[in-house]
Amino acid sequence: MPDSLPALVIGAGISGLACAHALRQSGVDAHVLEALPRAGGIIQSVRQDEFLLELGPQSFSGTAPLLQLCRDLGIEGQLAEAPPRAPRYILIDGALRPVPLSPPAFVSSGFVGAHTKWAILRDAFGRSAPPAQEESIAAFVRRKFSPELLEKLVGPFVSGIYAGDPEKLSLRAAFPQLYEAEESAGSVVRGMMRAAKRNRQSGQQRPALLSFRDGNAALPRALAEKLGSALHLDAPVSAIRRSSPPEQFLVSASANGSERTFATQNLVMATPTDIAATLLADLSSEFRTPLNAIEYAPVAVVSLGYRASDVGHSLKGFGFLVPRSSGLQILGSVWNSSLFPGRAPAGHALLTSFVGGATNPAAARLTPEQLAAIVHRELSPILHLAQPPAFSYATVYERAIPQYNLGHLARIKALEATRANFLGLFFAGNYLRGPAIGACVEQAQAVAFQILRRLAS
């Protein structure tokens, strides 16, 4: 006989963990199946030679739902906040230029030329409407502002979030707030200012940049501990079928050293899209097209530790991003030991850089040694490094970040249309509402709410 559960989640990344936790908090006996021997997905923190490394996201924004989750888990006291005014830099003509942190400072700075400043002012006092067809981020910036703004700021910013190609990423899918600003106010500047005013009036503050003293993995670790025996690790799913009647999902998996079948009326797919497409193939082949069409950017995360005396730059700041026109392979670098305590041993600095992305997928095929050598070579003239790193660690993700490319909204719509034929089937993951940890948590909690509403009815 199958084990009957009111809800079952496949995948123990942050989305699956947060969804199951929300359900269990509301009294639903939700379980999680995870193929790997650990939970957390791409969120990994590792201690190596007294360095504390983040092998995935380096930090996260402290959104209200995420902070509430930390309070519920009893780990709010473990949070560490980065310096709120830490400057962020862009590499321009071989030198690091601080990004102005406010609109007035941006307009008055020499970061961009007069043509771009005039375009920003023209938008603030003019009126426009988004085109009827879907628009790439690059096309949007060139239409509204200038190629210079795309090159110097928007392109590097997009690399920092999605490791993506602004010529392919959909503005409406990847940055819906910018699309909505122009659509609602006829001006990106006015629309964003109105949104900021509404947030202030509702008491919302700009989220702080956070991590945990023992690394970002503290969050999935706390969720896993809370789930206890409801979390099944080393439990790969081999098949998903549909029973009728009653209409339930039958999930076959290797759990606790034996083959088991779970029956559930509510099934949450919280896996990467390629895995979800494979597992759902027996339910309907129509899942494959939208799921497999979502591309992922490969990213190498390269952590280098230096003796502080060998670094000529002050490293006072968050780090820097790199325009693609620079010819460098690194997308950007985060100065971990300048942001959070305990990231490097005394007298050392820890820098984490990113290589690859949608515009350089070949980097995912390099060895850790090759990646460390490339990053050190490219960082040396920028940060005035006198000696090779005392420590290096590289992790390659062939499918790191989902790409919200042109057509993404149509793909999600097609996925939803197929899902509607299978009552009780839900999706959670970083390809739905954004790749940030906070966005994943909010989307997963929304799925949990849908299941609770379904169970109540």
Summary of the structure (lengths in Angstrom):
residues: 457
radius of gyration: 22.9
end to end distance: 26.6
largest distance: 72.4
contacts: 1545
relative contact order: 0.19
helix: 41%
strand: 25%
